[in-house]
């Protein structure tokens, strides 16, 4: 009887935790962030928190926080389209 080689424990745990982890809005946004925001924005800001539809972005500089505040009307629909739900309704940008 032929047996396949055992899977690496890390691969099995990654698969298990991905099915057990809750699909929070923050987790879904973090998964699509680079693609939805674009490379320049993704390099300058990261989604770090979400509460009741308010997504907090931590930016590398105050100028980026101000720019993303101004771009919220464009960025929010792109994020919601990427996650497949109308979960993000507001951006809160801060430096960190």
ABEGO torsion letter per residue (X at the ends): XBBBBBBBAAAAAAAAAAAABBBBAAAAAAAAAAAAAEAAAAAABBBABBBGGBBBBBBABAAAAAAAAAAAAAAAAAAAAAAGBBABABBBBBBX
